[in-house]
Amino acid sequence: MINPAKNTVEDTEENRQICRKYCKICPNYKAHSLEKYQPDELFCACGNSTSPTKKEIRCFCVGCELFLKHHLRVGFFCVGH
């Protein structure tokens, strides 16, 4: 059985450092200049970007250490579903 607490990603500096390795090079992040909008990283913990032009291109979420560690599902946390 999956532990629901494991699915929650905390907004910590350690997690943000991991996030920066993936989000900052992600095609979605770069194409939509998501660094200009809040939240500007750690979308799996902080929610969707407020960018008005976001749309799914390609996603690096599934390769992220946080995605694997917390048994997250799907991807595209920056644009939502």
N, C-alpha and C positions, 0 to 999 in steps of 0.2 A: 504494500500500500504506500502511496506517495504521501509524505509528510507535508501538509499545507503550509507549515511555517517555513519549509525549505523553498517554497515558491515565491516568497516575499523577498525582494531585493531591498536591502537597506540603503539609504542615502548616506554613505560614509565616504571619506576621502580615499580609503583603500579601494572601494568599489568604483569610485570615479576614476582612479588611476587605471584600473583594468578597463573600464569603459573607453577611455581615451585611446587605447590601443586599437579599438575596433570602430567606434562611432566616427572618429575624426577622419578615417579613410574610407568609410562606407559611401557607395555611390549615391544613396538617398541624401545623406548628410551633406555631401559636397555639392550635388546638383541644385539643392534647394537652399544653400547657405544657411543651414540650421543653426550655425553658431551665432547668428544675429537674433535669434528668437528664444524665448524661454519655454521650457527648460532647454538649455543648450547642450545637454549631455545626460547620460544615465536615464534614458527614456523608460527603461523597464522598471525603474523605481519612481520616477518623477512624473510620468505621463507623456502624452503626445506633445509635439512641438506646436507652438502657436503660429507657425508659418502659414500664411494664407494660400501658398502655392504648392504645398506638399502633395506628392503622389508617389505611389510605389514604383521604384525603378528596379533596384536589386537590393538585397538585404544581407548584411553581415552578421545579424543577430545570432543565427544558429551556430556560428563559429566562435562566439564569445565565451570566455571562461564563465561569466556570470550566468549565461543561458544554460550551460551544462551543469554548473554547480547547483543551481536552484531549480533544475528540471522545468524550465520555462517551456511554453508551447507556442507554436507559430513563430512570428517574428514581426518586423515592421513596427516596433514599439514607437518609433518617432512619428509615424503617420496615423496610427490607430486603425481600427476596423469598423 
